[in-house]
Amino acid sequence: MQVVVDGLLTNYESLGSGKPILLLHGWGDSSKGLRSLQKTLSVSARVIALDLPGFGGSESPRSAWGLDEYAQFIAHFLTKIEAPHLSAVFGHSNGGAIAIRGLGRGWLQADKLILLASAGVRDTDKGRLKIMRYATKAGKVLASPLPKRTQQRLRQKLYTRVGSDMLVAEHLQESFKRVVADDVQADAKTLTLPTLIIYGEQDQDTPAVYGMAFHEAIDGSTLEILPDAGHFVHLDQPQRVERSIKDFLV
């Protein structure tokens, strides 16, 4: 299904009926990455999954967006589809950071929150981000006299070497810079709703220490760190994740 929100054609899917649950995917992903979880949860609820602007089948923002713009857009989207108050909001990776920002600022309304390998803890990455900025700037300078194809190959190697997701969605580079510079721990400390936090023990992108930080910030939250699971913990441990979420939503 498609709907126009804030002038952007937005792709989404709604499965099941009952109290609405919203699924938010991570950077570079789309609603398809959460399809299995959506189908499982739709047995007893209305589960809504959208492609965030710039990903999947949704139009890209016309300017650089940060977490604020994405969270406000989601609020407008929910109003448009007549689901302003959620039974639960689920966020994987960057989707988790957006959910925390939206709930913390009062733009989103939900009874429960589920964070899966959530991003949004930035203070531990300051050194890494500074290196990334210097390295990417240096890379552009060094590559400028070269043919465009050669420049692109060199940038790809450079970004990979410093651990950047920037080229996963190269058309959203400026938005990516804004997103990864924004810490949501202060927002998390304002949350009082029941929260389930799940991380993979082997996650290198959003390590389990992030989960510990959010667990400490959100009073009464529950933290699970799953062995033999990486950043896409819902794909590495699908049955365990689905069981934990079902138990939490009861």
RAURUR-V943058 format. One record per residue. N is the residue number from 1. RES is the residue in one small letter. BURIAL is I if it has 24 or more other C-alpha atoms within 12 Angstrom, else O. Layout:
n->N res->RES burial->BURIAL
n->N res->RES burial->BURIAL
This chain:
n->1 res->m burial->O
n->2 res->q burial->O
n->3 res->v burial->I
n->4 res->v burial->O
n->5 res->v burial->I
n->6 res->d burial->O
n->7 res->g burial->O
n->8 res->l burial->I
n->9 res->l burial->I
n->10 res->t burial->I
n->11 res->n burial->I
n->12 res->y burial->I
n->13 res->e burial->I
n->14 res->s burial->I
n->15 res->l burial->I
n->16 res->g burial->O
n->17 res->s burial->O
n->18 res->g burial->O
n->19 res->k burial->I
n->20 res->p burial->I
n->21 res->i burial->I
n->22 res->l burial->I
n->23 res->l burial->I
n->24 res->l burial->I
n->25 res->h burial->I
n->26 res->g burial->I
n->27 res->w burial->I
n->28 res->g burial->I
n->29 res->d burial->I
n->30 res->s burial->I
n->31 res->s burial->I
n->32 res->k burial->I
n->33 res->g burial->I
n->34 res->l burial->I
n->35 res->r burial->I
n->36 res->s burial->O
n->37 res->l burial->I
n->38 res->q burial->I
n->39 res->k burial->I
n->40 res->t burial->O
n->41 res->l burial->I
n->42 res->s burial->I
n->43 res->v burial->O
n->44 res->s burial->O
n->45 res->a burial->I
n->46 res->r burial->I
n->47 res->v burial->I
n->48 res->i burial->I
n->49 res->a burial->I
n->50 res->l burial->I
n->51 res->d burial->I
n->52 res->l burial->I
n->53 res->p burial->I
n->54 res->g burial->I
n->55 res->f burial->I
n->56 res->g burial->I
n->57 res->g burial->I
n->58 res->s burial->I
n->59 res->e burial->I
n->60 res->s burial->I
n->61 res->p burial->I
n->62 res->r burial->O
n->63 res->s burial->O
n->64 res->a burial->O
n->65 res->w burial->I
n->66 res->g burial->I
n->67 res->l burial->I
n->68 res->d burial->I
n->69 res->e burial->I
n->70 res->y burial->I
n->71 res->a burial->I
n->72 res->q burial->I
n->73 res->f burial->I
n->74 res->i burial->I
n->75 res->a burial->I
n->76 res->h burial->I
n->77 res->f burial->I
n->78 res->l burial->I
n->79 res->t burial->O
n->80 res->k burial->O
n->81 res->i burial->I
n->82 res->e burial->O
n->83 res->a burial->I
n->84 res->p burial->I
n->85 res->h burial->I
n->86 res->l burial->I
n->87 res->s burial->I
n->88 res->a burial->I
n->89 res->v burial->I
n->90 res->f burial->I
n->91 res->g burial->I
n->92 res->h burial->I
n->93 res->s burial->I
n->94 res->n burial->I
n->95 res->g burial->I
n->96 res->g burial->I
n->97 res->a burial->I
n->98 res->i burial->I
n->99 res->a burial->I
n->100 res->i burial->I
n->101 res->r burial->I
n->102 res->g burial->I
n->103 res->l burial->I
n->104 res->g burial->I
n->105 res->r burial->I
n->106 res->g burial->O
n->107 res->w burial->I
n->108 res->l burial->I
n->109 res->q burial->I
n->110 res->a burial->I
n->111 res->d burial->I
n->112 res->k burial->I
n->113 res->l burial->I
n->114 res->i burial->I
n->115 res->l burial->I
n->116 res->l burial->I
n->117 res->a burial->I
n->118 res->s burial->I
n->119 res->a burial->I
n->120 res->g burial->I
n->121 res->v burial->I
n->122 res->r burial->I
n->123 res->d burial->O
n->124 res->t burial->O
n->125 res->d burial->I
n->126 res->k burial->O
n->127 res->g burial->O
n->128 res->r burial->O
n->129 res->l burial->I
n->130 res->k burial->O
n->131 res->i burial->O
n->132 res->m burial->I
n->133 res->r burial->O
n->134 res->y burial->O
n->135 res->a burial->I
n->136 res->t burial->I
n->137 res->k burial->O
n->138 res->a burial->O
n->139 res->g burial->I
n->140 res->k burial->O
n->141 res->v burial->O
n->142 res->l burial->O
n->143 res->a burial->O
n->144 res->s burial->O
n->145 res->p burial->O
n->146 res->l burial->O
n->147 res->p burial->O
n->148 res->k burial->O
n->149 res->r burial->O
n->150 res->t burial->O
n->151 res->q burial->O
n->152 res->q burial->O
n->153 res->r burial->O
n->154 res->l burial->I
n->155 res->r burial->I
n->156 res->q burial->I
n->157 res->k burial->O
n->158 res->l burial->I
n->159 res->y burial->I
n->160 res->t burial->O
n->161 res->r burial->O
n->162 res->v burial->O
n->163 res->g burial->I
n->164 res->s burial->I
n->165 res->d burial->I
n->166 res->m burial->I
n->167 res->l burial->I
n->168 res->v burial->O
n->169 res->a burial->O
n->170 res->e burial->O
n->171 res->h burial->O
n->172 res->l burial->I
n->173 res->q burial->I
n->174 res->e burial->O
n->175 res->s burial->I
n->176 res->f burial->I
n->177 res->k burial->I
n->178 res->r burial->O
n->179 res->v burial->I
n->180 res->v burial->I
n->181 res->a burial->I
n->182 res->d burial->I
n->183 res->d burial->I
n->184 res->v burial->I
n->185 res->q burial->I
n->186 res->a burial->I
n->187 res->d burial->I
n->188 res->a burial->I
n->189 res->k burial->I
n->190 res->t burial->O
n->191 res->l burial->I
n->192 res->t burial->O
n->193 res->l burial->I
n->194 res->p burial->I
n->195 res->t burial->I
n->196 res->l burial->I
n->197 res->i burial->I
n->198 res->i burial->I
n->199 res->y burial->I
n->200 res->g burial->I
n->201 res->e burial->I
n->202 res->q burial->O
n->203 res->d burial->I
n->204 res->q burial->O
n->205 res->d burial->I
n->206 res->t burial->I
n->207 res->p burial->I
n->208 res->a burial->I
n->209 res->v burial->I
n->210 res->y burial->I
n->211 res->g burial->I
n->212 res->m burial->I
n->213 res->a burial->I
n->214 res->f burial->I
n->215 res->h burial->I
n->216 res->e burial->O
n->217 res->a burial->I
n->218 res->i burial->I
n->219 res->d burial->O
n->220 res->g burial->O
n->221 res->s burial->I
n->222 res->t burial->I
n->223 res->l burial->I
n->224 res->e burial->I
n->225 res->i burial->I
n->226 res->l burial->I
n->227 res->p burial->O
n->228 res->d burial->O
n->229 res->a burial->I
n->230 res->g burial->I
n->231 res->h burial->I
n->232 res->f burial->I
n->233 res->v burial->I
n->234 res->h burial->I
n->235 res->l burial->I
n->236 res->d burial->O
n->237 res->q burial->I
n->238 res->p burial->I
n->239 res->q burial->O
n->240 res->r burial->I
n->241 res->v burial->I
n->242 res->e burial->I
n->243 res->r burial->O
n->244 res->s burial->I
n->245 res->i burial->I
n->246 res->k burial->O
n->247 res->d burial->O
n->248 res->f burial->I
n->249 res->l burial->I
n->250 res->v burial->O
